Amino acid sequence: MTGSAPSIDPWTRPARSPTTSVIIPVKDDAVLLARCLRALGAQQSPADEIIVVDNDSSDASASVAHASGARVLTCLEPGISAAASTGYDAARGDLILRLDADCVPDPDWISAVLAAFREDENTDAVTGRARFTDGPHALRIPLARLYLGAYSSVLRVTLGHRPLFGSNLAFRREAWHSVRADVHRGDPHIHDDLDLAFHLGENHRIARLPGESMGMSMRPFTAGQFGRRVHRGFRSVLVHWPRDFPPVRWARLLIRRRLLGPAPRRTR
């Protein structure tokens, strides 16, 4: 009689590649969440865990997540910042990957994230672009490039380094634990990815994830959404002033980089 091979615990296996935890904050988005979870189930490099954080939904979001086999957490505190932070705190993977419920990752998304961290062991976070999956077909590419290009250009000046984009984002769990006490997780009116960029970018290297392996909804351009996002963007910046007023932040980052020099290479 031939016995089956013993299962290997991904959290303890020796000489392994980094383990991955995918975090999806959700509120009342069951239909698009189901689509997102199907795409995650088709990844070339499957996640070691998928955590859906239900932000007090009134629809079937939690049931959809349970049915997919995801680990489901409940966050009753309002706001994406609180929900996302709840997921990051609970993640067991070496790498924490973040996307939204209305996202559709290509099959190579997790593979691309793993490759980016392998390429440079001094990288602590990676972030990439996205493309729109709905709305007028002729506008999907130009609007996505305009939206994300403006976002990146304005915030590079504000931050003094590359910003993070919450629909296509990954970082080392140890980097999260170094800033988890500083993020504004209790403010429901800020952009959690921009807030995280202020804190991670202070002492950690943020690199670009190449390609456009993430699809997302065009909802940022729907009635009311765009103005709300702009307002929250301003708030996300202003809560960090005066300490992070751009010239002050630039000078601090420049001094730190010159004093510390390149970060030492991680050893395995």
MOGI-V523263 format. One record per backbone hydrogen bond with DSSP energy under -1.0 kcal/mol. CO is the residue of the C=O (numbers start at 1). NH is the residue of the N-H. E is the energy in kcal/mol with one decimal. If there is no record, write none. Layout:
co:CO nh:NH e:E
co:CO nh:NH e:E
//
This chain:
co:9 nh:12 e:-1.5
co:9 nh:13 e:-1.4
co:19 nh:95 e:-2.6
co:20 nh:48 e:-1.1
co:20 nh:49 e:-1.3
co:21 nh:97 e:-3.3
co:22 nh:51 e:-3.5
co:23 nh:99 e:-1.7
co:24 nh:53 e:-2.3
co:26 nh:55 e:-3.2
co:29 nh:33 e:-2.5
co:30 nh:34 e:-2.1
co:31 nh:35 e:-1.4
co:32 nh:36 e:-2.4
co:33 nh:37 e:-2.7
co:34 nh:38 e:-1.9
co:35 nh:39 e:-1.9
co:36 nh:40 e:-2.1
co:37 nh:41 e:-1.8
co:40 nh:43 e:-1.3
co:49 nh:22 e:-2.6
co:50 nh:71 e:-3.1
co:51 nh:24 e:-2.6
co:52 nh:73 e:-2.5
co:53 nh:26 e:-2.6
co:54 nh:56 e:-1.4
co:54 nh:75 e:-2.7
co:60 nh:64 e:-2.7
co:61 nh:65 e:-2.2
co:62 nh:66 e:-2.5
co:63 nh:67 e:-2.5
co:64 nh:68 e:-1.3
co:65 nh:70 e:-1.8
co:66 nh:69 e:-1.5
co:71 nh:52 e:-2.6
co:73 nh:54 e:-3.1
co:79 nh:83 e:-2.0
co:80 nh:84 e:-3.4
co:81 nh:85 e:-2.2
co:82 nh:86 e:-1.9
co:83 nh:87 e:-1.8
co:84 nh:88 e:-2.6
co:85 nh:89 e:-2.6
co:86 nh:90 e:-1.4
co:87 nh:91 e:-1.1
co:94 nh:173 e:-2.8
co:95 nh:21 e:-2.5
co:96 nh:171 e:-2.2
co:97 nh:23 e:-3.3
co:98 nh:169 e:-1.7
co:100 nh:103 e:-1.8
co:104 nh:215 e:-2.0
co:106 nh:109 e:-2.0
co:107 nh:44 e:-2.9
co:108 nh:112 e:-2.5
co:109 nh:113 e:-2.1
co:110 nh:114 e:-2.6
co:111 nh:115 e:-2.3
co:112 nh:116 e:-2.1
co:113 nh:117 e:-1.9
co:114 nh:118 e:-2.0
co:115 nh:119 e:-2.3
co:116 nh:120 e:-1.0
co:120 nh:123 e:-1.6
co:124 nh:172 e:-2.4
co:125 nh:207 e:-3.1
co:126 nh:170 e:-2.3
co:127 nh:209 e:-2.8
co:131 nh:216 e:-2.3
co:136 nh:139 e:-1.3
co:139 nh:143 e:-2.4
co:140 nh:144 e:-1.7
co:141 nh:145 e:-2.3
co:142 nh:146 e:-2.4
co:143 nh:147 e:-3.0
co:144 nh:148 e:-2.6
co:145 nh:149 e:-2.0
co:146 nh:150 e:-2.5
co:147 nh:151 e:-2.0
co:148 nh:152 e:-2.5
co:149 nh:153 e:-2.5
co:150 nh:154 e:-2.5
co:151 nh:155 e:-1.9
co:152 nh:156 e:-1.9
co:153 nh:157 e:-1.2
co:154 nh:158 e:-1.8
co:155 nh:159 e:-3.0
co:156 nh:160 e:-2.5
co:165 nh:168 e:-2.2
co:168 nh:128 e:-2.1
co:169 nh:98 e:-3.5
co:170 nh:126 e:-2.8
co:171 nh:96 e:-3.3
co:172 nh:176 e:-1.8
co:173 nh:177 e:-2.2
co:176 nh:179 e:-1.5
co:176 nh:180 e:-1.6
co:179 nh:182 e:-2.2
co:179 nh:183 e:-1.3
co:183 nh:185 e:-1.6
co:184 nh:187 e:-1.5
co:191 nh:195 e:-2.4
co:192 nh:196 e:-2.5
co:193 nh:197 e:-1.9
co:194 nh:198 e:-1.8
co:195 nh:199 e:-1.4
co:196 nh:200 e:-3.4
co:197 nh:201 e:-2.2
co:200 nh:204 e:-1.7
co:205 nh:124 e:-2.3
co:205 nh:125 e:-1.6
co:207 nh:127 e:-1.6
co:213 nh:106 e:-3.3
co:214 nh:131 e:-2.2
co:215 nh:104 e:-2.6
co:216 nh:133 e:-2.3
co:218 nh:221 e:-2.2
co:219 nh:222 e:-2.0
co:222 nh:225 e:-1.2
co:222 nh:226 e:-1.2
co:224 nh:228 e:-1.6
co:225 nh:229 e:-2.5
co:226 nh:230 e:-2.4
co:227 nh:231 e:-2.3
co:228 nh:232 e:-2.4
co:229 nh:233 e:-2.1
co:230 nh:234 e:-2.2
co:231 nh:235 e:-2.2
co:232 nh:236 e:-2.6
co:233 nh:237 e:-1.5
co:234 nh:238 e:-2.8
co:235 nh:239 e:-2.2
co:237 nh:240 e:-1.6
co:238 nh:241 e:-1.6
co:240 nh:244 e:-2.6
co:242 nh:245 e:-1.7
co:245 nh:248 e:-1.1
co:245 nh:249 e:-2.4
co:246 nh:250 e:-3.3
co:247 nh:251 e:-2.1
co:248 nh:252 e:-2.1
co:249 nh:253 e:-2.8
co:250 nh:254 e:-2.6
co:251 nh:255 e:-2.5
co:252 nh:256 e:-2.3
co:253 nh:257 e:-2.5
co:254 nh:258 e:-2.2
co:255 nh:259 e:-2.5
co:256 nh:260 e:-2.8
co:257 nh:261 e:-2.1
//
